[in-house]
Amino acid sequence: MFTRILNSINISKGCNVYLYRNCSKRVDNVLNLKTKYNYKSGEAKKIEKKKISVGSLSLLIIPAFTFYLGCWQVQRYWWKKKLLDELEERMSNKIVPFPINDLTKLENMEYEKVEIEGEFLHDREFLMYPRGRFDKEFVKNKSNVSGLIASNNLSSTGAHIITPFKVDGTDLIIMINRGWVPKNKMPKSTRINTFPTGKIKLSAIVRKSENRPQFISENIPDKGMWFYKNFKQMGDYCGSMPIYLEASTEHSYFPDGPISGQSNVEIRNKHLEYLSTWYSLTALTLIMWYLRFLK
């Protein structure tokens, strides 16, 4: 017993130890522990430190990339906010005359409301199908006040009626989106008394031609199939200049006619949500990396 106590004291002081054979295994275990722990402080503390490898450092690419995406979304957020502010300002402006003497101004007038006078060329009209209904009254109330579709058919799709329009006092022919009709009103024979004739003054929203969206089919003019608004193709089809306006809400003349005001100008700004997501992922992955390789 005395020998064991003495050996323990000597081990703690770092001295040489001489033990009986039956204690050699226990001493070997103690000596092995001494290589891993510091006994001088009275507590078992690890001497070895974790080494950071090249592989662990390479994992920092993940938070670096998500941080970059967060910064990119910040830029996108302010860009979209500026765009929305400009759009709101344009749509809140007063109606201006259609720039008949300088059509190049239309390039910078998208979403502005203009006043124009002329005559519809109904014999050249064509349909863009399928199209939803976007007038504010419908979107707000989710009901049909014009009696065009039944209350249990609110989700029905229809078509937009595009009609060439000869500008008064000129030979200029442009295209006017007169509005939306349900599928059962697409044939002309179902809306015989819905074609205004003679000189008409109307207000309309200026729009720009679209690039073909991804996953959307190409237009097939020969078959009258229009999946997106390509003004050049549309103008060639109906004998018009590639100028396109959308009649505003006050031009729904007839109960069974097209419902105007189909300018879908809702632009969502979700970039604040996106940047929050990317920055959160950055913080989370950095914490995980720290806990795994440093702590």
PATORMI-765887 format. One line per 8 residues: number of its first residue (from 1); their letters; for each residue x, y, z of C-alpha. Coordinates in Angstrom, 3 decimals, decimal comma, always signed. Example, Ala and Ser with C-alpha at 12.3 -4.5 7.8 and 13.67 -1.06 7.14 Angstrom:
2
1	as	+12,300:-4,500:+7,800  +13,670:-1,060:+7,140
This chain:
295
1	mftrilns	+0,000:+0,000:+0,000  +2,778:+2,402:+0,928  +4,500:+1,724:-2,381  +1,421:+2,606:-4,355  +0,973:+5,885:-2,463  +4,619:+6,769:-3,026  +4,357:+5,991:-6,702  +1,339:+8,246:-7,051
9	iniskgcn	+3,169:+11,121:-5,378  +6,205:+10,663:-7,600  +4,089:+10,589:-10,741  +2,470:+13,899:-9,810  +5,912:+15,437:-9,333  +7,295:+14,029:-12,545  +9,830:+11,803:-10,784  +11,041:+8,350:-11,758
17	vylyrncs	+8,810:+5,597:-10,503  +9,686:+2,047:-9,420  +6,767:-0,310:-8,898  +6,099:-3,916:-8,453  +5,373:-5,988:-11,499  +1,688:-6,334:-10,722  +1,368:-2,540:-10,884  +3,260:-2,030:-14,169
25	krvdnvln	+0,181:-2,014:-16,354  -1,492:+0,626:-14,211  +1,617:+2,797:-14,299  +1,841:+2,477:-18,073  -1,710:+3,761:-18,324  -0,916:+6,705:-16,082  +2,220:+7,547:-18,063  +0,273:+7,401:-21,313
33	lktkynyk	-2,256:+9,828:-19,876  +0,562:+12,202:-18,984  +1,375:+12,655:-22,633  -2,143:+13,910:-23,240  -2,833:+15,887:-20,064  -1,047:+18,462:-17,919  -1,061:+17,452:-14,267  +0,831:+20,484:-12,943
41	sgeakkie	-2,297:+22,643:-12,946  -4,206:+20,070:-10,953  -6,770:+19,704:-13,768  -6,881:+17,585:-16,867  -6,420:+20,000:-19,746  -5,805:+19,004:-23,328  -2,430:+20,006:-24,657  -3,089:+19,097:-28,277
49	kkkisvgs	-4,886:+21,739:-30,388  -7,142:+21,166:-33,362  -5,395:+21,752:-36,620  -7,233:+23,600:-39,432  -6,727:+21,748:-42,667  -6,992:+23,009:-46,215  -10,176:+20,998:-46,574  -11,827:+22,720:-43,627
57	lslliipa	-10,819:+26,133:-44,962  -12,322:+25,270:-48,329  -15,699:+24,882:-46,628  -15,684:+28,647:-46,009  -16,545:+28,992:-49,683  -20,164:+28,257:-48,738  -20,720:+31,241:-46,381  -18,659:+33,448:-48,691
65	ftfylgcw	-20,921:+32,576:-51,617  -24,157:+33,085:-49,651  -22,829:+36,438:-48,413  -22,161:+37,455:-52,014  -25,721:+36,479:-52,970  -27,049:+38,549:-50,078  -25,116:+41,612:-51,278  -26,436:+41,032:-54,802
73	qvqrywwk	-30,003:+40,928:-53,485  -29,430:+44,241:-51,707  -28,586:+45,817:-55,061  -31,627:+44,144:-56,655  -33,862:+45,429:-53,865  -32,922:+49,060:-54,420  -33,149:+48,644:-58,208  -36,670:+47,201:-57,915
81	kklldele	-37,714:+49,897:-55,430  -36,572:+52,624:-57,820  -38,443:+50,920:-60,658  -41,645:+50,752:-58,594  -41,325:+54,407:-57,597  -40,924:+55,427:-61,246  -43,864:+53,262:-62,249  -46,092:+54,743:-59,565
89	ermsnkiv	-45,079:+58,251:-60,593  -45,835:+57,586:-64,266  -49,227:+56,069:-63,587  -50,197:+58,894:-61,247  -49,370:+61,572:-63,811  -52,100:+63,280:-65,781  -53,137:+62,049:-69,206  -50,886:+63,421:-71,937
97	pfpindlt	-51,556:+63,667:-75,687  -50,346:+60,799:-77,848  -46,991:+61,984:-79,342  -48,113:+61,678:-82,955  -45,370:+64,030:-84,179  -42,535:+62,216:-82,412  -43,181:+58,511:-81,957  -39,694:+57,954:-80,538
105	klenmeye	-40,945:+59,439:-77,257  -42,964:+56,281:-76,713  -39,742:+54,442:-75,841  -39,641:+56,321:-72,526  -43,374:+56,443:-71,864  -44,216:+52,893:-70,809  -47,153:+52,798:-68,353  -48,009:+56,427:-69,026
113	kveiegef	-51,593:+57,190:-69,947  -52,126:+58,972:-73,257  -55,183:+60,343:-75,009  -55,730:+59,455:-78,644  -58,463:+59,944:-81,232  -59,246:+57,835:-84,260  -61,255:+54,920:-85,614  -61,189:+51,181:-84,927
121	lhdreflm	-60,632:+48,802:-87,841  -62,692:+45,907:-86,522  -62,288:+43,764:-89,617  -58,601:+43,279:-88,682  -59,017:+42,393:-85,022  -57,415:+39,283:-83,568  -57,358:+37,540:-80,198  -54,603:+36,769:-77,718
129	yprgrfdk	-55,593:+33,551:-75,993  -55,447:+32,341:-73,277  -55,422:+35,469:-71,140  -56,607:+36,174:-67,622  -58,614:+39,126:-66,433  -56,603:+41,862:-64,692  -58,840:+44,927:-64,369  -58,701:+46,423:-60,875
137	efvknksn	-62,401:+46,015:-60,202  -62,249:+42,282:-60,820  -59,031:+41,775:-58,885  -60,327:+43,787:-55,930  -63,823:+42,363:-55,640  -63,293:+38,917:-57,153  -66,722:+39,263:-58,673  -68,092:+40,073:-62,103
145	vsgliasn	-70,151:+43,244:-62,174  -70,524:+43,234:-65,947  -72,401:+39,941:-66,118  -69,960:+38,394:-68,558  -69,237:+35,301:-66,525  -71,123:+33,475:-63,820  -70,076:+33,774:-60,175  -69,073:+30,105:-60,116
153	nlsstgah	-66,816:+30,624:-63,132  -64,547:+33,373:-61,851  -61,363:+31,467:-62,610  -62,248:+31,007:-66,286  -59,689:+32,215:-68,782  -60,543:+34,232:-71,821  -58,882:+36,340:-74,490  -57,718:+39,896:-75,084
161	iitpfkvd	-59,116:+41,585:-78,183  -56,457:+43,434:-80,186  -57,870:+45,852:-82,759  -55,973:+48,080:-85,226  -56,726:+51,778:-84,718  -56,293:+54,491:-87,371  -55,143:+57,704:-85,722  -57,283:+60,689:-86,681
169	gtdliimi	-55,803:+63,036:-89,290  -52,991:+60,651:-90,226  -52,328:+57,384:-92,005  -50,825:+55,918:-88,838  -52,340:+52,643:-87,694  -51,521:+51,307:-84,239  -52,864:+48,449:-82,097  -55,273:+48,863:-79,197
177	nrgwvpkn	-56,004:+46,176:-76,628  -59,726:+46,772:-76,186  -59,950:+44,408:-73,231  -60,810:+40,939:-72,007  -63,692:+38,654:-72,972  -64,529:+35,200:-71,576  -64,049:+32,156:-73,725  -67,725:+31,985:-74,753
185	kmpkstri	-67,522:+35,551:-76,118  -64,451:+35,044:-78,251  -66,307:+34,474:-81,573  -67,406:+37,732:-83,218  -70,886:+36,320:-83,738  -71,455:+36,333:-79,954  -70,787:+40,081:-79,611  -72,286:+41,590:-82,741
193	ntfptgki	-73,316:+44,853:-81,097  -70,020:+45,541:-79,355  -68,046:+47,274:-82,103  -67,859:+51,068:-81,691  -67,721:+52,867:-85,044  -66,764:+56,322:-86,213  -64,343:+58,724:-84,552  -63,558:+57,776:-80,975
201	klsaivrk	-61,457:+59,502:-78,328  -59,975:+57,238:-75,711  -57,238:+57,050:-73,108  -54,820:+54,156:-73,058  -51,659:+52,875:-71,388  -48,412:+52,751:-73,375  -46,734:+49,341:-73,330  -43,478:+47,933:-74,695
209	senrpqfi	-42,937:+44,793:-76,716  -42,051:+41,626:-74,784  -39,202:+39,200:-75,169  -40,369:+35,620:-75,271  -40,512:+34,333:-71,681  -38,748:+31,106:-70,843  -40,853:+27,986:-71,398  -43,371:+29,954:-73,505
217	senipdkg	-44,020:+28,735:-77,044  -43,233:+30,794:-80,119  -46,084:+32,761:-81,648  -47,731:+31,162:-84,686  -49,191:+34,146:-86,600  -50,444:+32,017:-89,505  -52,732:+30,177:-87,098  -53,609:+33,251:-85,057
225	mwfyknfk	-51,854:+31,862:-81,982  -50,209:+34,494:-79,781  -48,474:+33,428:-76,590  -46,629:+36,658:-75,871  -46,671:+40,241:-77,136  -44,233:+40,664:-80,000  -45,352:+43,971:-81,520  -43,408:+43,490:-84,750
233	qmgdycgs	-45,094:+40,156:-85,465  -48,483:+41,446:-84,381  -48,171:+44,583:-86,508  -47,169:+42,618:-89,587  -50,142:+40,317:-89,036  -52,799:+43,048:-88,869  -51,203:+45,780:-91,007  -50,181:+48,078:-88,159
241	mpiyleas	-47,132:+49,867:-86,850  -45,470:+48,030:-83,917  -47,144:+50,383:-81,448  -49,423:+48,923:-78,813  -51,714:+50,617:-76,280  -54,056:+49,132:-73,675  -57,420:+50,857:-73,302  -58,054:+52,111:-69,763
249	tehsyfpd	-61,001:+51,063:-67,601  -63,423:+53,777:-68,692  -63,726:+52,285:-72,174  -65,853:+49,221:-71,443  -68,621:+50,505:-73,698  -70,950:+47,554:-73,992  -72,381:+44,982:-71,533  -71,264:+42,059:-73,707
257	gpisgqsn	-68,131:+43,723:-75,032  -64,527:+43,507:-73,895  -63,664:+44,728:-70,427  -60,844:+47,247:-70,721  -58,211:+48,127:-68,151  -56,194:+44,939:-68,584  -52,807:+46,496:-67,874  -51,224:+44,089:-65,428
265	veirnkhl	-48,608:+46,336:-63,850  -48,199:+44,616:-60,505  -44,499:+44,186:-59,789  -43,530:+42,417:-56,589  -40,434:+43,309:-54,636  -39,415:+40,173:-52,749  -35,715:+40,942:-52,667  -35,879:+41,872:-48,966
273	eylstwys	-36,964:+38,307:-48,217  -34,238:+36,912:-50,449  -31,419:+38,931:-48,887  -32,605:+37,966:-45,390  -32,456:+34,317:-46,409  -28,931:+34,517:-47,837  -27,512:+36,474:-44,892  -29,135:+34,035:-42,446
281	ltaltlim	-27,515:+31,124:-44,273  -24,185:+32,938:-44,106  -24,419:+33,353:-40,331  -25,614:+29,774:-39,816  -22,856:+28,165:-41,882  -20,178:+30,287:-40,179  -21,419:+29,208:-36,745  -21,436:+25,565:-37,803
289	wylrflk	-17,906:+25,865:-39,188  -16,657:+27,491:-35,958  -18,211:+24,808:-33,767  -16,817:+22,044:-35,945  -13,261:+23,215:-36,521  -12,329:+25,801:-33,854  -14,204:+25,185:-30,642
